[in-house]
Amino acid sequence: MRPVNMECTYSADARKASMSRVRDCFIIVTLVGLTFGLATKAVGQADSQRSHAEWQQYNGGYDATRFSSLTQINTNNVSSLREVARFKIPETTSFQADPVVVGGTLYVTTLHNTYAIDARTGQQRWVRLHDLKNPGPGRLGRGVGYADGRVFRGLADGHVLAMNASTGDVIWDVVGADPKAGEFYTAAPVVWEGRVYLGNAGSDYGGIGHIKAFDAETGKQLWSFDTVPSAGEAAKTWPSEPNKFKAGGGTYTSYALDPEAGLLYSPVGNPGPDFLREYRSGDNLYTCSVIILDARTGELKGYRQFVKNDFHDWDMAASPILFTSRAGRKMVAAAGKNGYLYGLSRDLQELSFQVPVTRIENADAPLTAEATHFLPGMHGGTNFYGPSYSPPLNTLFVPAIDWGSTIKLVPPEALKHNPPQPFTGAVNAFGDHDAERFGHITAVDADSGHVLWKYDTDTPMLASVTPTAGGLLLTGDTKGNFLAFDASNGNVLLKMDMGEPIGGGVVSYMLDGVQYIAVAGGMANPPMHIDSGPAWVAIFSLPDRSNR
């Protein structure tokens, strides 16, 4: 833009024109100010779009809302989307990873491998095989964390790694969890201020959850928080008898982080044994909760327990999300395996709404040795991908599984704690499950909790739900359909059969002016009665864009 002379003169020889000149100068200043303001706004929007042009974390960013500000693919043209590349993973697995995209490279994980893929062409750049020493009951890896040219992940044998993002070379490898104690890693780490945050799974196998911070440079453990406390007031919510073993509180997916406040928000899983609550009288803090930790020190700053003394395996498995609603309220949304979506204040103290997103039946009936049926079952509710949020629509979206279970309890005296063997308290291990099962996506007003629309199907909805500024909601189902909805009303705009069940992440990113969508598919999961061939990552773009 050419410079504008904003000097205003007031000539004594031209007093009649002075007011006109002052007015003209005022108009020029105003126009320049408006132009500068609009330019600044445009730069701000461009910067914002650039910050969302990659998918740098599991769930997109620290707030975990999964919102993409990209608009090239939108409600008007999504029906013409086409697959431009597919990376075929040579493993048949329960593929649940959320792709992370940085610098044109897409990263996904399985139990044994970490893959780096060209995010345009789907060609493999490198693969790192992890020689698991003792994987225990762990069967998968849900993704990586990224920072400063490194990718980080946990393994099923309790190791935590940093790898060179360009080559896959291991930079450091430390032991963070004990698989012999029923502990293993499935979650994707979050990285902030030189710390790698990661907690272990293992609630169902006699393990105890520990959320830890590791130094991103060296792997040194900086702090650890036990989700099943051994001291203090919270420890009194568990039995004190020496012959009763405390277990549970694992974390399974990932976390949200508030950089401004320096707070880490973590979901916490079920207590153990899963179904025999008489074994562990009390509230069993901090299981089935969302907890807030000081991200620098690990100090507990707050919590909300959604199910006290749980006996249905109703984890908070998915990450909570952080957002500011249209009404200007800083909020947290969380969804659990108990079938509810919750809207909360940022400190978790105020509950704005509690919305059922599945059928809920027989929830208070005691479990017995004869058999008790309940909904949602232990595979039901919202599992490893949780709510997402669209700021333009002020709408929350949550996937859910509508599937009942029947449990038969063991006699308490017959219960054995033998990690890493299952520690459930049921004769039939993780239960018998209904022949019929359903899935839902529910759209909810983020201020009122009012249900705006609902999509119902006869298959579990496990994949992530990803809203975009183009007005879309992107996901997949376990029948193998890639789906794009009009996020405002739930109308299906695209339904594409991909050939294999989809239970992983669906992400969007932009490279060289082209918007892409990547879908993690191929999910073989016998406990959930889902069969599949080898896993894959499919990449989509618009037909007039992909050849650029």
Secondary structure, DSSP 8 states (H G I E B T S, - for coil): -----------GGGHHHHHHHHHHHHHHHHHHHHHHHHHHHHHHHHHHHHHTTSB-STTSSTT----B---SS-TTTGGG-EEEEEEE-S--SB-----EEETTEEEEE-SSEEEEEETTT--EEEEEE---S--TT-------EEETTEEEEE-TTSEEEEEETTT--EEEEEE---GGGT-B--S--EEETTEEEEE-B-GGGT-B-EEEEEETTT--EEEEEESS-SSSGGGGGS---TTS--EE----S--EEETTTTEEEEE---EESSS-GGGG-S--TTTTEEEEEETTT--EEEEEESSTT--S-----S--EEEE-TTS-EEEEEE-TTSEEEEEETTS--EEEEEE-S--BSTTS---SS-EEEBS-TT-BS-SS--EEETTTTEEEEEEEE--EEE-B--GGG----TTS----BTTTT-EE-S--EEEEEEEETTT--EEEEEEESS---S--EEBTTSEEEEE-TTSEEEEEETTT--EEEEEE-SS---S-EEEEEETTEEEEEEEE-B-BGGGTB--SS-EEEEEE-TTTTT-
